[in-house]
Amino acid sequence: YINLGKLLVEGTPEEVIAHSELTTRLVSLRAGGDERALAELAAELREAPGVDSVIPFGLALRVSGRDAGGLDAAIAPIATRAPFEIERTATSLEDVFVYLMQQAPNG
């Protein structure tokens, strides 16, 4: 990936994902949940320690962090909130790309 003429990372998709060291969780809005609650949660998680990236994806959020323990600690309280469910998911190339773009100058 190149951003503003600077090489951020190179390799196969698998190598880029592995090199990122990101752990990802999918936080989904349960049926009947209010979409505004998901938007509010996204804003909350963006400020949480251990969370490096939050990507809205339909009625879910892809939440990633380089510190798996910190990520899980940030997400754990959400499990008790009625409209949400949490599951482990594989980190995708898109997760890594968004993370890299957010970390890059002017990102």
C-alpha positions in Angstrom: 0.0 0.0 0.0 1.2 3.5 -0.9 -0.2 6.6 0.7 0.9 10.1 -0.5 3.9 8.5 -2.2 5.0 6.6 0.9 5.1 2.8 1.0 3.2 1.8 4.0 3.4 -2.0 3.6 4.1 -4.6 1.0 3.6 -8.3 0.6 0.9 -10.8 -0.2 -2.5 -10.3 1.3 -1.8 -13.0 3.9 1.6 -11.4 4.7 0.0 -7.9 5.1 -2.7 -9.2 7.4 -0.2 -11.2 9.5 2.3 -8.2 9.7 -0.5 -5.9 10.9 -0.9 -7.9 14.2 -4.5 -6.8 14.3 -7.2 -8.8 16.2 -10.7 -8.2 15.0 -14.2 -8.5 16.6 -17.5 -8.1 14.9 -20.1 -6.2 16.9 -23.5 -6.7 15.4 -26.8 -5.0 16.0 -29.4 -7.6 17.0 -32.8 -7.7 15.1 -35.0 -4.9 16.2 -32.0 -2.9 17.5 -31.8 0.9 16.9 -29.2 1.8 14.3 -28.5 5.0 16.2 -27.2 2.9 19.1 -24.7 1.3 16.7 -23.5 4.8 15.5 -23.2 5.9 19.2 -21.2 2.7 20.0 -18.9 3.3 17.0 -18.1 6.8 18.4 -17.5 5.4 21.9 -15.3 2.6 20.7 -13.1 4.9 18.6 -12.0 6.6 21.8 -11.6 3.4 23.8 -8.1 2.2 24.8 -7.1 -1.0 22.9 -9.2 -0.1 19.9 -7.3 1.0 16.9 -9.9 0.9 14.2 -13.7 0.8 13.9 -15.3 0.2 10.5 -19.1 0.4 10.0 -20.2 -2.6 8.0 -23.9 -2.7 7.4 -25.6 -3.4 10.8 -22.3 -4.3 12.4 -18.9 -2.8 13.4 -15.6 -4.4 12.6 -13.5 -3.4 15.6 -9.7 -4.0 15.5 -6.8 -3.5 17.7 -3.1 -4.5 17.9 -3.4 -5.4 21.6 -5.9 -8.4 21.7 -6.3 -8.1 25.5 -6.9 -4.4 25.3 -9.4 -4.9 22.5 -11.3 -7.6 24.4 -11.3 -5.4 27.6 -12.8 -2.5 25.6 -15.5 -4.7 24.1 -16.3 -6.9 27.1 -18.8 -4.4 28.6 -20.8 -4.3 25.4 -21.7 -8.0 25.8 -24.2 -7.0 28.5 -25.9 -4.4 26.3 -29.1 -5.8 24.9 -29.0 -4.7 21.2 -25.5 -6.0 20.5 -23.8 -9.3 20.0 -20.0 -9.9 19.7 -18.1 -12.5 17.8 -14.5 -13.2 16.9 -13.7 -12.8 13.2 -10.7 -13.0 11.0 -8.9 -9.8 10.3 -9.4 -8.8 6.6 -7.3 -6.9 4.2 -9.8 -4.1 4.4 -9.4 -3.9 8.2 -5.6 -3.6 7.7 -6.0 -1.0 5.0 -8.3 1.2 7.1 -5.9 0.8 10.1 -2.9 1.8 7.9 -4.8 4.8 6.5 -5.8 6.0 9.9 -2.2 5.7 11.2 -0.7 7.5 8.2 -0.1 11.2 8.3 -3.1 13.0 6.9 -5.1 9.7 7.4 
